[in-house]
């Protein structure tokens, strides 16, 4: 019955503490975020370097330098330039699907290794690129690396972290993205100064540094206990790992959860088919929506094209790169803040705050650009810095919300049986939309102009509403218990209701089910749901060094992601890079004075350069889901690292645009794997109370990677000879190497071990090792239970579509989607371009990118520290508000001061830079880390891979979309672009406030309770027990509850046989005929007859309906009929039963009482004499009664009755509440409530009445 209530249990948690081992492990794993962030930062930086543009994008360079007639917004509009950025995401998209398989089958560690290796090779190719083909090939390899790391790292972080710290740990991925972006921005700013025009080579090649750290570090990482149990079912090994990472031997509860989760996976052989099932619908929705929303925040566009964007608004090349550095600093800082507070505030609050912040920021930036920039103007310095300031505020809003949480939430919401597939979908969606956004950004910038900010702002508004309404809180919920948050959510509990197999059961099974369910319904605590779990629990364990190291290595998947984001934006603002690969953009930028400021970088090729990574990552994420589920999180990270390594090599060595795009695609493949595995790895490795911090390490590493890319871009831009961009691109191989090598030594998570191999002992060993205690039984039991669930979920993607998983599905789509449409990726991609657009020079724009990287990394670090204290929701809301305000202000400044051909004054430019840093700070503490944390922790084991896959896929999808369209939107929307993203920030903030429950401290394997307790999702997921019953069993439950109500009203006499007869024997009579309930009459119609007659006999009896409200007995059958109507069931059976019951009651009660002629007299052998202690005195007693019964004790509902001293009052004269219809027919209170003539008149009473006068026998 859809009655809007939830039956809640007691929230649990695992034992453990935040061990140094977990911190180091997650730090290494979070390097997957660094390479991602670095790539985002460096690509935006090098594309704003004139030597880079001159070498690879000569048309862009010519247009930029010579074409004065072209709009400011359209100078960088080049498909080839866009392809350079987007190829990574396209490769990551494709890779993510393969990475899912690797992560599942070979572990999170292997996936990180693969991602690091691929990124390493891609960085090398990028750094050594001789032509555009080599550049693209390297970029593709970077995408492959990011595809692997983005698949594995979030999973690794989520699985390594305790539920109460999962938010912080998983947010480390986003922090690493911010760090990578910041590093790329700093490097871009430095390399832009290199004389000779080869600084971009340094920027690109330096991506190899975090890739190397990830690859080498992953060799020493343990795989998560989840992965160990999932792959090998080695419970002992999982136990050892769990004890080590939890810092306690008391890990049994968590280990049991892992084993249970593995048992579930046994029945789910095809995760992608499973995740499509109704039970996993919430996780599927989240795995698509979260990465989608994360991308359409617009953050990837800013990240990709920040230097170009800043050049568009009037900043010079150096100034735009420096502005990109600034945004990187803001993003990293706010992501750090999100890490610190996400497990205290919860995911929802941070997403909402971040959404509001981004929305305001985008609206203001859009207004400023629309009013002041125009097509051919240059913003004044004051306006340029005002826009930069609001972009920083926007990035800050993203950094505290959609940045980290866009990775966290998908990595934690999937059950083990679909975890790899879910993460694959998440990574694929992320890459897909990153590719789309990156590929279209320059064209959208050219066409939308300032309106582009309003476009993304609209999405921010949508995602904020989505979070508020549909995203439950996953804070502190164990990953293997995450299913409960959907069952308790007011909306998702409805989606989880499926058809019951009750009719297919054998009689003993049916009896056992019904006998078990009724007491549970009666005993379970009925609570009014809120967005916060009723009681947070935890598993035993502590934060061990092993977990820290493992998660640190896994989080390198975030570093490569962040590095790629940062480096792509940096190199695309380097003139030598533009000149070589995007000559039209370079020419337009340098020569075309007529083109709008917003359109100088509008090039589909330039956009494709950035977006190809996300498209590759999108496609990869689905394969990465399979790999993550079947081979473990470790394998997926290995694959992602390796692909990213190759992509970095190709990008660094790119000789032409094709090589550049191919390399970018490989980067996307790498990111597809790492974004699939790393958030899951972090969430599964972390204790619930530390999961927020550990999972936020992914976002922190993204920030670190972005920062590193920004720094490198800034440095390589200074290299003379115009080859600095090669260094920037090739250096992506460093974090890829670290991830790839490090993943070799990582343990797989206990969740993965139980899911893949059902090796409980191995999972127990891993669990004991990562928890630092032997007391891991509770957690292990949850894992085993989760595994048991996966046995029935052979296809995770089919499973996640089931109604029970609707909340997780929505979050896996909405969170990454909102994370992207904060606009942070836009700023990260194009920070140098953006800063050049607003008037900063090439070096200044790269330095600004470094600054934004610092801000992003710092705030992400703060988020890591507070996320497990403040919770996710608060950080998301704060970040949303911050980003919204920042974007609105930047939009206003750019609209008012920049114009199409103006250059912002220095004051305005730095004001814009300041607000962009504030924006990045808002993102860094909210959507940055939490966009990865929340998805990584909310999925139950049976759909975890699929949910994370969806999250990554949505993230990549909308990162691609935003990145692909940003420059075009900047050209066309102009300043309105910030209002566009600001609108989306508003939406996502409202979404968080309404729909995202708090997951702080909730063990992942117990996460399902937050949905069951959420005011909206509980309606979707429904009650776990009651809604699984067929209508017949539900009806019988109502009958049993009525009997129980009578028991509590003291209508049973303890001294008589009536208790046993009525309360036990009669129930077994009903159970016995259940097999025959399929017949037309013995089914619901018979029950309606019984209930109707009972209601007529005792119309005033009050029956408590499931603890929600009371109904009089007379209304019970009509209530049941109304429920059938609401559920869409046929009313024929119910109406037939009521009609039959009324006919029966008329013939046996009403007609005899009114006429005195009993045509259906009860046979003597079934008459109940009062002396037998019968309590329910109905028709037969009134018509065949006796006066020899002693009066009953007065009930609680009886009216006071005066007793005569001369003669005892007749029975039933005590005012018993159950007075039948005959009482209402009488003229006075007669002996049994019959409608008799007055006894004082001396006339004989009607037939069937009992004379109250002493000594007078009944007639």
HELIX and SHEET records of a PDB file:
HELIX    1   1 UNK A   20  UNK A   29  1                                  10    
HELIX    2   2 UNK A   31  UNK A   46  1                                  16    
HELIX    3   3 UNK A   51  UNK A   56  1                                   6    
HELIX    4   4 UNK A   58  UNK A   65  1                                   8    
HELIX    5   5 UNK A   81  UNK A  106  1                                  26    
HELIX    6   6 UNK A  108  UNK A  127  1                                  20    
HELIX    7   7 UNK A  132  UNK A  160  1                                  29    
HELIX    8   8 UNK A  166  UNK A  191  1                                  26    
HELIX    9   9 UNK A  199  UNK A  205  1                                   7    
HELIX   10  10 UNK A  207  UNK A  219  1                                  13    
HELIX   11  11 UNK A  225  UNK A  231  1                                   7    
HELIX   12  12 UNK A  235  UNK A  246  1                                  12    
HELIX   13  13 UNK A  252  UNK A  266  1                                  15    
HELIX   14  14 UNK A  271  UNK A  274  1                                   4    
HELIX   15  15 UNK A  281  UNK A  296  1                                  16    
HELIX   16  16 UNK A  299  UNK A  312  1                                  14    
HELIX   17  17 UNK A  317  UNK A  345  1                                  29    
HELIX   18  18 UNK A  348  UNK A  372  1                                  25    
HELIX   19  19 UNK A  381  UNK A  399  1                                  19    
HELIX   20  20 UNK A  405  UNK A  411  1                                   7    
HELIX   21  21 UNK A  419  UNK A  447  1                                  29    
HELIX   22  22 UNK A  452  UNK A  470  1                                  19    
HELIX   23  23 UNK A  483  UNK A  488  1                                   6    
HELIX   24  24 UNK A  502  UNK A  504  5                                   3    
HELIX   25  25 UNK A  507  UNK A  523  1                                  17    
HELIX   26  26 UNK A  547  UNK A  554  1                                   8    
HELIX   27  27 UNK A  556  UNK A  567  1                                  12    
HELIX   28  28 UNK A  575  UNK A  581  1                                   7    
HELIX   29  29 UNK A  583  UNK A  590  1                                   8    
HELIX   30  30 UNK A  604  UNK A  631  1                                  28    
HELIX   31  31 UNK A  633  UNK A  652  1                                  20    
HELIX   32  32 UNK A  657  UNK A  685  1                                  29    
HELIX   33  33 UNK A  691  UNK A  695  1                                   5    
HELIX   34  34 UNK A  697  UNK A  716  1                                  20    
HELIX   35  35 UNK A  724  UNK A  730  1                                   7    
HELIX   36  36 UNK A  733  UNK A  743  1                                  11    
HELIX   37  37 UNK A  750  UNK A  756  1                                   7    
HELIX   38  38 UNK A  760  UNK A  770  1                                  11    
HELIX   39  39 UNK A  777  UNK A  791  1                                  15    
HELIX   40  40 UNK A  796  UNK A  799  1                                   4    
HELIX   41  41 UNK A  803  UNK A  805  5                                   3    
HELIX   42  42 UNK A  806  UNK A  821  1                                  16    
HELIX   43  43 UNK A  824  UNK A  836  1                                  13    
HELIX   44  44 UNK A  842  UNK A  870  1                                  29    
HELIX   45  45 UNK A  872  UNK A  897  1                                  26    
HELIX   46  46 UNK A  906  UNK A  924  1                                  19    
HELIX   47  47 UNK A  927  UNK A  933  1                                   7    
HELIX   48  48 UNK A  935  UNK A  938  1                                   4    
HELIX   49  49 UNK A  941  UNK A  943  5                                   3    
HELIX   50  50 UNK A  944  UNK A  972  1                                  29    
HELIX   51  51 UNK A  976  UNK A  995  1                                  20    
HELIX   52  52 UNK A 1007  UNK A 1009  5                                   3    
HELIX   53  53 UNK A 1010  UNK A 1013  1                                   4    
HELIX   54  54 UNK A 1018  UNK A 1021  1                                   4    
HELIX   55  55 UNK A 1026  UNK A 1028  5                                   3    
HELIX   56  56 UNK A 1031  UNK A 1048  1                                  18    
HELIX   57  57 UNK A 1058  UNK A 1060  1                                   3    
HELIX   58  58 UNK A 1061  UNK A 1065  3                                   5    
HELIX   59  59 UNK A 1066  UNK A 1072  1                                   7    
HELIX   60  60 UNK A 1074  UNK A 1076  5                                   3    
HELIX   61  61 UNK A 1081  UNK A 1085  3                                   5    
HELIX   62  62 UNK A 1086  UNK A 1097  1                                  12    
HELIX   63  63 UNK A 1113  UNK A 1115  5                                   3    
HELIX   64  64 UNK A 1116  UNK A 1126  1                                  11    
HELIX   65  65 UNK A 1132  UNK A 1145  1                                  14    
HELIX   66  66 UNK A 1146  UNK A 1150  3                                   5    
HELIX   67  67 UNK A 1151  UNK A 1155  1                                   5    
HELIX   68  68 UNK A 1164  UNK A 1166  5                                   3    
HELIX   69  69 UNK A 1170  UNK A 1172  5                                   3    
HELIX   70  70 UNK A 1179  UNK A 1184  1                                   6    
HELIX   71  71 UNK A 1221  UNK A 1225  1                                   5    
HELIX   72  72 UNK A 1239  UNK A 1241  5                                   3    
SHEET    1   A 2 UNK A   6  UNK A   8  0                                        
SHEET    2   A 2 UNK A 525  UNK A 527 -1                                        
SHEET    1   B 2 UNK A  14  UNK A  15  0                                        
SHEET    2   B 2 UNK A 539  UNK A 540  1                                        
SHEET    1   C 2 UNK A  47  UNK A  50  0                                        
SHEET    2   C 2 UNK A 568  UNK A 574  1                                        
SHEET    1   D 2 UNK A  57  UNK A  57  0                                        
SHEET    2   D 2 UNK A 582  UNK A 582  1                                        
SHEET    1   E 2 UNK A  66  UNK A  66  0                                        
SHEET    2   E 2 UNK A 591  UNK A 591  1                                        
SHEET    1   F 2 UNK A 130  UNK A 131  0                                        
SHEET    2   F 2 UNK A 654  UNK A 656  1                                        
SHEET    1   G 2 UNK A 161  UNK A 164  0                                        
SHEET    2   G 2 UNK A 686  UNK A 689  1                                        
SHEET    1   H 2 UNK A 192  UNK A 193  0                                        
SHEET    2   H 2 UNK A 717  UNK A 718  1                                        
SHEET    1   I 2 UNK A 249  UNK A 251  0                                        
SHEET    2   I 2 UNK A 773  UNK A 776  1                                        
SHEET    1   J 2 UNK A 275  UNK A 278  0                                        
SHEET    2   J 2 UNK A 800  UNK A 802  1                                        
SHEET    1   K 2 UNK A 315  UNK A 316  0                                        
SHEET    2   K 2 UNK A 839  UNK A 841  1                                        
SHEET    1   L 2 UNK A 377  UNK A 378  0                                        
SHEET    2   L 2 UNK A 901  UNK A 902  1                                        
SHEET    1   M 2 UNK A 489  UNK A 490  0                                        
SHEET    2   M 2 UNK A1017  UNK A1017 -1                                        
SHEET    1   N 2 UNK A1102  UNK A1105  0                                        
SHEET    2   N 2 UNK A1109  UNK A1112 -1                                        
END                                                                             
